[in-house]
Amino acid sequence: MAKLSPQTYIRQVRQEMQKISWPTRKETAVSTIMVIIMVIVMALFFFVADQLIGLAVRGILGFGG
């Protein structure tokens, strides 16, 4: 691996940073809302699945409830 001077390294980092395509404020907001919605949906799914599995186990083992 070739050794770089600190100045060369910083220049290359700046060049790479200019290549980055940053999301707009609207894209960030939409993505954030979609993540929150998916987290809620998955939380509800796992809650229902847990309740159904618990009900089945209680039924199989004969625990009242």
N, C-alpha and C positions, 0 to 999 in steps of 0.2 A: 504494500500500500504506500502510495507516494505521500510524503509529508507536505502539508500545506502551511503557509504562513497564516497567522490570524487574520490579516487583511484579505487574503484570497478566500479564506473560509467565509468570512462575513459577506464578501461580495457574492459568492456563490449562493449563500443562504438567501440573500435579498433577491437574487435572480429567480430562485425557486419559489419564493413567496409571491412574486408577481405572476407566476403561472397558475396560482390557486384560483379557482372559481368559487367565490364566497356566495352563499345563499342570500337572497334578499330578505328584508324584514318580513314580508308577507309569506315567503316560503318557509321561513323559520317558524312563524306563528302557526301556519297550517300543519307543519310536521309535528309541532308540539301538541296541538289539539288532537291530532290523530293518535299520537302515542298515549295521551291521557285516556282517550276513548278505548283504545285497545287494552290498556291496563285494567280499566273498569270491566270490560267484557270478559277478560280472562279471569279476573278475580271472581266475578259472578259465576263463571263456568266451574271453576275449581271449588267454590263454595257449594254449589248444587251437587257436583260430583261427590264431594266429601259427605254431604248429607245423605245422598243415596247409598253410598258404600256403607256408611255407618248404619243406616236403616237395614240394609241387607245383612250385615254382620250381626246386628242385634236379633234379627229374625232367625238367622241360622243357629245362633247360640242360645236362643230362647230367652233372652233378657226382655223383661217387660219395659214398657216405656210409654 
